[in-house]
Amino acid sequence: MTRLKLLYVEDEPFLGKIVKESLESRDFDVRMVADGGQVMAEYGAFAPDLCVLDVMLPQRDGYELAREIRALNPRMPILFLTAKTQTDDVLKGFQVGGNDYIRKPFSLEELIVRIQNLYQLAQLREGTLSLAQPTEVPLESIRLGRYLFFPQQYELRLDGHVRKLSHREAELLSILIENRNFKVQRRDILMRVWGDDSFFNSRNLDVYITRLRDYFRDDPQVEIVTLKGVGYLFKGAAPYPVQSGR
């Protein structure tokens, strides 16, 4: 089986050594770089499957690197490591091309799960992951944090309570789930759900997003983030299949 190639950018030597060795022990192929100024040369030589970028780096920060990587490969999965806690800093990471982030200090288990989820989602988007594999997002039911979403029945369930969704609510939620941790352009949603991006439909989209946020209010792990002037980002526990009725 081919090992997943990770470009890991971290300027803290002790932390970097621990994380690199831990990832390699889990059968990842890791290329570690400590200086932001050397990253793009290593990126070209290594051809990674996924990039893990610290935000604060010497020479060039993670945001700048993400922009350049995204310009070379619009579909490269990028995970940010950050000690920053401000919402604006997190949103900036998504706006420059990041797909997910994890705050320091972090557990290695969480880092590994996020890397695996992000790569699998990228494969799904590329169509390179077989729909017969257990990592697929099924049509029957999807768990999102504490919630169960049934796309075909237009239902969102929480602790035995069933909320019936409209066709457009279910369609919009499905689009957000399909693109978890990837930016979704407003226009793309409008064209897919309404068929045009008129002002009236744009206002309708705002209403539907507000409704979905309200539906998920009982689980703060599930979040729909507005990227001002861009679109939306669905964050939260990774969707995974469950058997109907659970």
N, C-alpha and C positions, 0 to 999 in steps of 0.2 A: 504493500500500500504506500502511495506517495505521501511523504511528510509535508505538512502545511508549512510554508515558508513565511516567517515573520520578520519584518524589519522593525526592530525594537530600538527606540531612540530615548535615551535616559542619561542625564549628566551626573547623577549621583552614583559613584562607583560601587559602593557597598550594596545599595538597593538593586542596582542594575545587575550585579553579579548573582545575587540571590534569585532574582526573577528569571534571569537568563538560564541559570542552571535548573531551576524548577520547571521551566517550560520545556527545556531539552529532555528532562527526565520523563516528561509526558509525550515524548516523541515529536515535538515541534522542531523544525529546523530554524534556528534563531541567528540573525545577524544583528549584533548590537553596535550602536553608534552613540558616542557621547557628545559630539560637537555638531551643532546645527549646520555649520558650514560644510560638513563632510557628507551630509545625509543624501543629497541628490546624486552624488557620484556613486555612493553605495547602493542607492535605489536602482540606478541603471545597471550596475554590475550584478546585483543579486536577483532582480526581478521577483519581488516578493508577492505572495498571495494576499497579504494583509499587513497594514502598517499600524504600529502602536507608538504614538507620539507623545512625549512629555510636552507640556506647553512652554514652561520656562527653560530655555536652553541658551548656551553661549552662541554668539555669532548670528543665528537666525532662530526665531521662536517657532513653536509648533504650528501656530496659525499660518505663518508665512509658508512653511513647508507644506502644509495641507493644501493651500492654494495652488502651489506649483505641482504637487503630485496630482491633484484633481484636474489640472490643466492637461497633464500628460495622459492620465487615465481617469475619465469621468466616473468609472464604476469601481475604482479601487476602494475596498473597505478600509476605513480609517477610524481607529479608536484613540481618543485622547486620554492621557493621564494628567490630572490636574489637582493642585493643592488649593485652587481658587474655589470659593464658595458662592460668589455673587452670580445671580441668575444671568446678568448681562454677559458675564464671561463665558458661561455655559452656552448661551444662545449664539455668541460670536463663534464658538467652536463649530456649531452646526452650520452657521451661515457661510463659513469659509470652506466647508466641504466635509466636516466630520460626520460620522454616522452614529457614534455612541461615545460615551465618556464614563470614566470611573474616577472617583475622588480619592486622593491619598489621605490617610493610609488606607490600603485596600487589602483584602484577603486574596491569596493566590487562587483559591478555588473560584472566587467570583470573577477574577480576571480571566481565567481559563474558560468559564462558562460564557462570558460575554464575547470572547474571541470566537468560540465555536458557534454561538448563535449568529454573530455578525457574518461569519463566513458562509454559513448555511443559507442565511437570508440572501446574501449576494449571489449564491449559486441559483437559488430559486428565481431571482430576478433575471439572471442570465439564461435560465432554462437548461442549465447543465446538471441540475439535481433531479434525479428521477422522481416522479410523483409517486412511485411505489415505495420509496424509502420512508422510514418512520419519522423523518424530520419534516415531512410535508405539513402544511397547514390544511387540514381536511375541510370538506364541505359540511360534514355532519355536525360537529361541535368543536368549539375552540375555547380553551381556558385562558382568561386574561386576569391575572391576579386572583381575586376572590370570585370573579364572574365567570359564567359560562355563556358563550354566544352561539346561537344556533342560526346560521345564515339562511338556511332553507325555510325554517319556521318563522323567521323574523322575530326571534325571541332573545332577550337578555335576562339571564337568571342569576339571582343572588340569594343564597340561604333559603331556598325554597320559594322565593318570590319571583314571579314571572312578569317581565315587562314586555308587552307587545310593541314591536318597532314598525314604523311605516316602511314601505319598500325603499324609499330614498334614504332613510336613516340606516337601514341594514346595508344598502349598497355603499353608502359613504363610509360606514364603519369597516366594511370589508376592504375598501381601498386603503384606508389608513393602516389596517392590520397587514395587508400585503406589503406595505412599504415601511414597516416598523423600523425606526431609527434612520430612515431615509427621508429627505425633504420631498414633499409632494407639492407641486406648483398649484396655485389656485386655479389657473386656467385649465390645467390638465383635469382637475376634479370637475370643473364646470362643464367641460366638453364631454367628459365621460358620463356624468350623471344627468345633466340637463340638455346637452347637445349644443349649447352656445354659451358664451361668456358675457351676456348682457348685464347691465347694471342691476336689473331686477333679479336675475338669477344669482348674481353675486351677493346681494343682500339676503336672499334665501339661504345661501350657503352659510352665511354668518349665523343665521337663526338655527340651522341644523347643527352646526358645531357647538353652539351654546347648549343645545338640548343634550347632545352626547356627553359633554362635560358634566352636565347635571346628573346624567344617568350613572356616571362613574364616581360620583362624589364620595361614596362610602369606602373607596380604596385609593388612597393617595399615591399608590405605586403606579396607577394607570393614569396617564396624563396626555392631553392633546395640547401641544405647544404651538402658539401662533408665531411664525417667523415673519415679522412685519415687512410688507412689501414683497414677500416671496410666496408663502403658503403655510403649510402645517407640517408638524412632526408628531408622530404617535410614539410615545415612550411608555415603558412599563414592562411587566413580567413578560418574558417571551411566550408567544402563543404556542401551545402544544395540544395534540389530540387527546381526547378522553372518550370513553364509551358513552353512548347516549344514556341519559337517565342518571348520570353521576353528578 
